[in-house]
Amino acid sequence: MQPPLCVLAGSRLRLLLCVGLVLSLLGGSAFAGVSKKDLQNLPPHYRKWLTEEVVYIITDEEKEAFVHLNTDEARDKFIEHFWEIRNPTPGSPTNSYKDEIYRRIAYANQWYGHRNGLEGWRSDRGRVYITLGAPQQTGKYLGFANIRPMEIWFYSNDNPALPPFFYVVFYQREVGDEMRLYSPFMDGPEKLVSAAMHENDRLGSWQIIDHDAGREVSRTVLSLLPSEPVDMQTATSSMASDMLLNNIRNLANHPLNKDMLRERSNLLETVSHRVVLHGDYLDVLTVGLVDPDGETNLHYVVRMKRPDDFSLAEDENKRYFYSATVRAVVSTSEGKQIFTQERKLSSFVDDRQFVRIRNGVFGYEGLLPLPPGKYKIQFQLTDEVKHTSFPAEREVVVPSRPSEGMRITEVVPFSEATTTASSLFPFTAAGVRFTPSSPDLTLIPGQDLEFFYQIWAASPDVSASFEDLQVEYGYGRMGMHDTKSVKESLARNQFDSHGAMINGKRISTADLAPGTYRMAITVTDPTTHTRTVASFQFHIAESNPSPLIWDVSDPEASEDYQKGRREYQRALCYVMQGQGQNAVGYLKSSYTKDPAEDTRDRLVDLLYSRQAFKEVAELYTKGGVTADTSEETVLAMAESLRHLGEVDKSIKVLESELPFRKSSALYLGLARYYQLSGDSQKASDMEQKAKELSSAQPPAS
């Protein structure tokens, strides 16, 4: 087995370790909160569905709801909804996720179990296979004189609840036994070695594995996380691998998984009450611009194509109002979701606005804080009055700053431009707020063509040269040999400190004949003789120009900036790009503006994965722990303090969390830290409390 040599750092520390993991990593109750009587009352067909077919992927809340349904019709509807919210393409006649789960069950039953009458889906390998699917690589280690038979599975993962890369190890304790899951922390190398002389000798057992099976295997049995450093001097393991195993065991109930299901369910419910019109109903225009802080943002407008595509409603006081929702789902170019931005728009309109709205097309102008990269964005504009949604999808590229020379952005035609003191709103730059025109712009002769663009220079000190940039605007109808040209100079002192310059231009169309025109803009640096070019099309017609525009701009733009939401979303993009250090910087900035717990959770996760224990400890010192602090963050803080040699503070962190939650993970952590501090009695007490929590769980079916 040869795993990737280059793996991403930043595997998420999974710290929701329950005592069930201590007793049996894949054992314990699969039906917490559901009694045996509830299960026995189910008709056999539905009991089998719940206890075998979806046992590893259904949430506790869904189990509870299902067993209390009273009719087969209600159960059938529940099952239909269960699969539909997990369907990668909701509404399609097939469900690839459902088909894949049943394929995994069949595979597990064919190839695993069978020993002592154990069904494959009940085995440890079966459970992992059904939960995660087939591993990317599998290594089998059999026939060693002193090492028990093992299998090592390697996963490359895109589930945000799990690390991007990890191993799962199985071993056979006795001849004839089924393979069982291996825990680096709780089992250790000594469980893998058959030589009696090394019983309870962790280091000696590890040395046998290292000598006989090789360094790759010996490293894996100390940590299932390729990015985690291991201690080969003492062969000790951290709890991180066992946290990972517990998250696999309880993946259905992971908060991120539940959030995803809740969002899909809400969206499915919303869509079921709307008419979704697929097709060419929306105009979408996007452009990447550099802001005054030197950050790239994607400005966008989604707009109806006809005035009567959008509705106004009238209240009991005869006042007109509009109501709309705009949603932008940002994903990587491979389709992995990064974040969602949603805005609810509603306002009354006065008589002047009413006239404009009735004759204009409705649009929404938004901004997405995206660093350079390739993205897939799903837009949806919903008219809440008509209960009609209009979706559109675009693949966009936010370009990087040029390493040399210049770059010109996409050109944006506009219908209005007003001065503004704020730079926070969409399509705003250099103190000017633009209203973008239709991407398919049509003008009548005499109606000015207005557009803007931004120039990016490789170096912000370009103003040191005194030669102006030369710009040429060439436009004409293709194949008609009627090209016209306009030239101008741009002073270099218009570049800001980040090497960005906005330029707007107005060109008369009074003498242009009807037709489709192509405008080419060439910017030349006479000092370096480099040039950059951009182009766009527009139409001249005798009549029927592009309709008037009525746009609503992002009502939360200022709040997003003030509360650090832009930095938070930008950090999420960097996380998906594997640029953890950049993500850390933006999360710190976001947390400074608004010390929200979810931001700190993300920040602690990244810092801990980079072993920045001092910075994690500082976050604890500044903010302490509260009822809203995630358990993963609490345990990461305690473990960071332990790494810094402050075990007493580790104990304090976990003790201060106990009033908010009673958790076996906390008690196990306390047992460990009390043992390290020399207090064996308290360590024993904490371990006993952990066992009591475990015994309080209802028995498995």
N, C-alpha and C positions, 0 to 999 in steps of 0.2 A: 504494500500500500504506500503510495507516494502522495501525501497531501500537498497543497500548494506551498511553495517555499516562501512566497510573499503573502502574508495575511494581514488584514487590517487590524490595527490596534483599536481598542475601544470596546471590547466585549463587555456587555452590560452585566454588572454584578447582580446576581439574582439572590435576593436576601429574604425571600419569603419561605424560610425553611420550617417545616412543621415537624412535630415529633413523629408523625406517621412516617416521615422520611428516615428517621433514626431507626425505627423498628423494621421497616421494609420500604425501600425507596419507591417501589411501585405497588405497595400494599395499601392497606387502609380502606376506608369506606369510599365507594364510588357514588354513594347516595346519601351524603350528609343532608339531614333534614327531611328525608323521605323514609317512612317506616316500612317494615316488612308487610304490614297489613295493607298499606296503600298499594304496594307492588302486587300483592296477591289478589287484590280486588280488580286489577286490570285484566281484560280479556287477553288470552295467551298471545295473540298476534301483536298487540300493542305492548305487552310486557317484554316480548322478545325485541321489539324495536327499541325500547328504552334501555333495556339492560344488556343488550349485545350489540345492536347495530350502530347506535349513536352514543354508547356509554362513555367514550373518550372525548367526544366533541360537544356534548350538550352542557350548558351551564347549570349551576345549582338552581337558579331562579326558573329556568325552563323546566327542569325536572319537577320542581314543586308545582308549577302551574299545570303540567301535563297530568300528573297523577290525580289532580282534583277536578279534572273534566268529567262530566257526567254522561256524555253521549258519544257514540262512535262518530257521529257527524262532526262534533266539536273536535274530537281527536284527529280526524282526517284533515280538517282545516288547519289544526295546529301543525301537523306534520308537513303539510303543503307549505305553510308559511315558514317553518323551520328551514326547509331546504331552499326556499326562494330567497331569503335574506342572506344566504351563503352562496347564492348563484353568482358566478363572476359576470354573467350577462343576464340580469333580471329581465324576465318577460320572454326569454327565448324558449323555444320548444324543448331544448335539451339543457341539462344542468351538469356541466363537466365536473363540478366539485362533488356532487352526489355520486356520479358514476365512479369517480376516483376513490371515494371512501369505500364503496362496495367492492371495487377491485382490490383494494388493500386488505379488506376483511377476507376475501377469498384467498388471496396470496398467503396471509398469515395462517389461515386454517390449513392450507396445503403444506406449508413448509416448516411451521413451528409447532411446538407442543407435542402431542401424541404420547409423551412419556407419562406414565402413571395416569393415563386417561385425560390429560390436560388438553383442553381445546386450544388451538393456535392463537385465537384472539385474546385468550386469557393470559398467555405467557408474556414475560417481560419483553421479549423481542417483538411479539405480536403487538403489544400495546404501543411500543415506540414506533413500529412500522406504520400502524394505523394512524397514529397521531401526527407523525412527521413525513410519512411517505418513504420512498426508497432512498437510502443514503447515496451520496455521490460516489463514494468509494467504500469498499469493504475489505478488511484484512482478516484472514483466519490464521490462528497460531496454534497448531496441533502437533502432537508428537514430541514435545519437549520432556525430558526426563524429570525435571524438577519444577516445571511450570504447568499449572492446570490449563486445560483447553480454553482458549479465548477467541472472541471476535471483537474487532474494533471497527466501528462505523464512523465515517467522516461525513459531516453535513456542511454544505454551503447554504446559508439560510437567509431569507428576506423577511421573515416574520419579525416585526419590531420588538416583540416580547422576548426574543431569544438573541444570543450573540450572532454575528454574521458568519462565524466559523466555529465549529466545535466537534468534539468526538463523543461517542457513546461506546462504553466497553461492557461486554458481557463475558461471564466465565462460568465454567461447569465445576461446581464444588465437589461433587462425587461422581464416579463413573455411573452412567445411566440417568443422571439428573438432567433436567431441562436447564438450558443456559439462563443465568440470572443476571440482573443488572449490577454493575460494579460501582461502588462509591469510593472515590479517592480518600475522602475524609473519614468516613465511618468504617470502610473495609480496610483500605490500605493495601500495600503490596503483599503483606503477609498472608492475605486471603487467597492470593494468586499462586503462591508457592507451595508445592506439595512436600518439600523436604522437611521432615519433622524437626531437624536441628534448628531451623529458623522460625519455629512457631513463636509468635509474639515478638519477633525481631524484625522491626520495620525496615531498618537500614540494611540489614543482612539480606532480607528478602528482595529488597529493591536491587541490591548489587547482583543477585542471581539473575533477575530479569534483565538487567542492563548487560550482563555478560553473555547470557544465552540468546536473548531475543533482540538485543540492540538498543541503541540510545533512543531511537524514535519511539519504540514501544515503552521503554522505561520512563521516558518523559511523560508520555500520555497517561500512564497509570498514576502519576502524581498530580496531573491537571488535565482536565478535558478541554481546556481553553488554550489554543495555540499561542495566544498573545500574552498569557500569564507567566511571569517568571516562576521558576520552580527552584526549590532548595534541595540540591543533590548531595549536600554534605550531611544532612540529617534525614532526608527523604520525608519531610513533613509536607502536608498539603493544607491549603487554605480551605475555607468553607465554600468558596466561589463555585467549584464544580458541583457540589451537592445542591447549591441553590439552583444551578442550571437544571439538574435532574428533577428537582421538585417543580420547577416551572414547566418542564415537559410533562410531568405527571398531572399537573393541574392547569394545563394550558388553556382549557376552555374557560376557566374562571379568572384568568389573568385580566387585570383592569384594562389593558390595552385591547385585548380581544373583546371584552364586554363593550367597551366604548365603540369599537368598530361595528359590532353587531347592532348596538343601539342606533348608531348613525344610519346604518343600512335599513333598519326597520323603520325609522322615522322617514327616511327618504322614500321607501317603498309605500308607506302609508300615505305620504303626501302626494306621490305620483298617482296612486290609485284614485285620488279624488280630483285629478286634473286630466286635461287632454294634453298630451305631449305631441307636439307637431314637429316631426323630423323633416328636414328638407332645407331649402334655401330661404329661410325666413329672417335670418339675422345677418347683419353686416358686422364683421369683427375687424378692428384695426389695432395692431400692437406696435410698440416701438420701445427699444431700450435706451434710456437716457441716464446720464451721470448727474447726480444731485450735488448740491453745494458741499456735502461732506465727502464727495469723491466716490460714493456708492452707486452701483448700477441698480436701476429699478425698471420693471416692465410696466409701462403705461398702456392701458387698453381702453377701448370703448366697444361696447356691444349695443347695437342699435337696430330697431325694427326697420323694415324696408319701406313700409307704407304707413301713412297716418292712421288708417283705420285698423291697423293691427293691434293698437293699444286702446284701452278703455278708460273712461272716467265714470265715476259713480256719483250719485247725489244722495246726501243724507236727509234726515227729516226736516232740517232747516233750509233745504234747497241750496246747500253749499256743495260745490263740486270738489271731489278729491280723487287722488290716484293712490293705488296700493300695488307694490311690486316687490319681488324678491330677486336678488341677483346672487348667483353662486359661482365661484371659481374654484375648481379642484386642481391643484398643482401636483403633478407627478413627474418622476424622472422620465427620460425618453423611453425607458423600458416598461413604463407603466406602474412603477412603485410609488404609491401616494406619499406626498411630503406633508402638505397641509391643505386645509380648506378655508377659503375666505367667503363669508356670507354676509350680505347686507339686506336689511328690510327697509324699504322705502315707502313712505306714506306722508302725504301732505295735502292740505286744502289749497286751492288755486283761486286767485282773484280773477276779475273779468278780463284784464289784459292778458294774463297768463292763459286763460281759457281760450281766447281767440288764437293765440300762438300754438297751443297744444292741439287744437282741432285741425290746424293746417300743417302741423309739423310731425316729424317722426321722433318717437321717444327713444332715448338712449341713456346709457349709464357709463360714466367715466370712472375707472378705478386704477389702482396702482398695486403691483405685487413686488415686494422687496426681494428680487432674485439676483443672486450673484451670477457671474458668467457661467454658462452651461447650456445644455439642451434640455428642453422641458416639453411635456405634453400637458395641455391645459383644457379642461372641460368646462365650458361656460354654459350657464343656463339662466335665462331671463324669464321670470314668471309674472304674468299679469294676474294678480290675485282677484281682480274684479271678475274676469272671465274664467278664472281657474284654468288658464292655458299656459303651458310652458314651451319655451323655444330653446332647444339645446344647440350647441355648436362646439366643435373640437378643433384645436389648432396645435400644431407642433411649432415651437418657437425656439430660436437661438438667441440668447443674450451674449453678445460677443465680448471677448476680453479686450482690455486696453491694448493698443498696439505696442509692440516691443521697440519699434522704430517707425519713423515717419508719422503719418496721420491716418485716421479712419473717419469716414462720414457715416452717420447713422441712416436708417430708413428716413425717407422724406415724408412729412406729414402735411397734407393740405389742410387748411383751416378756414373757418367761416367768420370767426370773431377772435379778437385779441384784446385783452384788457390788462392794465397794470395792476400789480398786487404786491403787497409787502411780504406775503407768505410764500414759501417754496414747498409747502407740504402737500399741495393738492396735485391730482393727476394733470398731466400736460401743462405743467408750470415750470418755467425755467427763466433765469436771468431777469426776474421781476415781472414776467409776462405770463398771463394765463391764457392758453389757447383753447378754442373749441374746435376739435378736429372735424373735418368734413367727411363726407361719405368716401369710402375707399374707391368706389366706382364713380368718381366725380364727373358730373356733367354741367357745363356752363353754357350760357347763351352769349353771343358776341356782345362785348362791352362789359360783361361781368368779370371783374378782376380775378385772376388766378393768384391765390395767396397760399404760401407754404412756409414751413420752417424745417430746419434740420440742426443737428449738433455735430460739431467736429471734435474728435478726440486726438490729442497729440501725445506722443510717447513720453515726452518729458514736460513737466510743468513749468520749466524755465525757458520755454520757447520765446517769451517776450523779450529775452535778452538780444535777439536779433532784431534789427530795425526794418528789415524788408517786409512789406505787407504780403499777405497771402493773396493770390490771384484766383478769382472765381469766374467761371464761364458757364452760362446757362444756354444750352442749345436745345431748341424744340422745333418740331415739325411733324407732319404726317408721314408715316412710313410709306416709302415708295413714291412719294409725290414731289420730291426734290424742292421743297419749300421751306427748308430749315432756316430759322432765324437764330440770332445769337445776341446775348446781352452779357456784358462783362462788368465786373466790379472788383474792388480791392477790400480786403478785410484787415484792419489793424491788429497786430499781434497782441496788443495790450487788452484785447477783449477776452483772451484766454483767462480762466480763473486759476487759482493756485493748484488745481488738480489737472490742468491741461485740457479743460473743456470749454467750448464756445458755442453759444446758440446764435443762429442767424436766421432771420425771417426775410422773405422776399415777396414783393407784389409785382405782377407782370400783367399788362393790359392785354385783353383779348379782342379789342375793338376791330382789328383788321384781320382776324383769323377766320378762315373759311370753316364750314362744318366738317367734322371728321374726328378721327381718333389720333391724338398727339402723344408723342413720347418726349419727355423732358429729361435731359441728361445734365447733371451738375458735376463739373470737374473743378476740384480745388488743387491748386499747385503751390508748392513751396519753392520760390525762386532761389532760396539759399541752398537747399539740398537737391532741387530738381525732382523731388518726389511728388506724386499726385495720388489723389483718391477720387473715386467716382461713385455716384449714386444716380438712380433714375426712377421715374414713375410715369404712369399714363393718366391722361385726362381726356375728356370728350368736349367738343363744341357742337351744339345743336341749335337749330333755328327756334326751337321751343322745348317745353318740358325739361327745365333744368332740374338738378337734384333738389328734393323737397327741403323746406325749412327744417332746422334742427332744434329739437328741444331735449337737452341733456340734463340729467341730474348727476352731480359730482359726489364722490364718496363722502357721506356725512360724518364718517368716523376717522377721516384722514388725520386730523390734528390729535385726536385721542390715541390713535395707533402710535404716533410718534412720541407723544408725551409719556405713554405707559410702556414704551419699549417693545411693543408688539412687532414692529418691523425688524428689530434686531433679533427677536426670538424666532420669527419665521425665517429670517436669513440664516440663523444658526441651524435650523432644521435642514435647510438646503445643503449646508456644508456637511452636516452629519451624513446625509445620503450620498454625498460625493466622496466620503471617506476622508474629509479634511477636518479632523477633530480639533486641531489647534485653532483654526479659524473659528470653528463653532464655539469654542470656549470663550474667545474674546467677545463675541457678540452676545453670548449668554450672560457674561459678566456685565456688559453694558445694559442689557435688558433688566437684569436683577437690580442694578443700581437705580434705574428709573422707577421700577415697580417691584419690590421684593416679594413676588408671588411664589407660592410654594412649588407650583409645577415647574417654574423656571429654575428654582434652586435644585429640585430633584434632577432635572436634566443636567445641570452644571455639576452636581456632585457625581452623577453617573459617569460623565466624561472625565472629570478630574481623577476619580478613583481608578478608572480603567487605565489612565496614564500614570498611575501611582504617584499623583501629586498629593500625597497624604497631608502635607502641611497646609495646602490651600483648602482641602476638605475640612480640616480641623478649624481653620479660620472661619469658614462659613458656619460651623457650629457655634463658635465663640460669638459671632455677630448676631445670629438669629435663634440660637437654641433649638429646641424641638417643641412642636405643638401637636394638637390633635390632628391637624391637617398634614403634618409631615409624613411622607410615605415611609413604610417600614423599611424598604430598601435603603432609603436615605439615612434613616436612623442607624441601621447596622453598618452602613458604609462609614459613617462618622465615627462610630465606636471602633471599628476595625482600623481606621486611619490613626486614631489616637493610640491604639495598641502598637502600630508600626512605629510611632514616634516615641514609644517607651512610656506612655502615660496611661497605664492600665486602669489606674484609679479613676481617671476621667472617662474611660470607656465604660466602667461600671456606672458612673454617674449618668451618662447619656442614656443607657438602657433603663436604669431605675427611674429616671425622670419621664420615660415614655410609658411605663406601666400604668399610671393613672388613666391614660387615654385608651390603651388596649392591652388585653391579656393575650399574649401570643407565645406559642411554643418556641418560635424563633428567638424571641427576646429572652426567654428563660434559658434556652440552650446557650445563647451568647453569654448571658450572665454566669452560667455554670463554668464556661470556659475561662472567662476573665477572673472569676473568683479563684479558680484553680491556679491560674498564673500568678495571682497575687498571694498565694499561699494559704487561702482560707478554704480548706477542703470541706469543712462542714457546710458552709454556705453554698459551695459548689454542688454538694450532694442535695441540698434543699432545692436549689433551682432545677436540678435534673429531675427531681421527684415531681415538682410542679409541672414540668413539661410532660412527664408521663401521665399525670392526672388529666391534663388537657387532652392527651391522646385517647385515654380510656373513656373520656366523655363523649367521643364520637360514636354515632350509631354504628352497629355492625354492618358489614357489607352483606349484600343479598347472596 
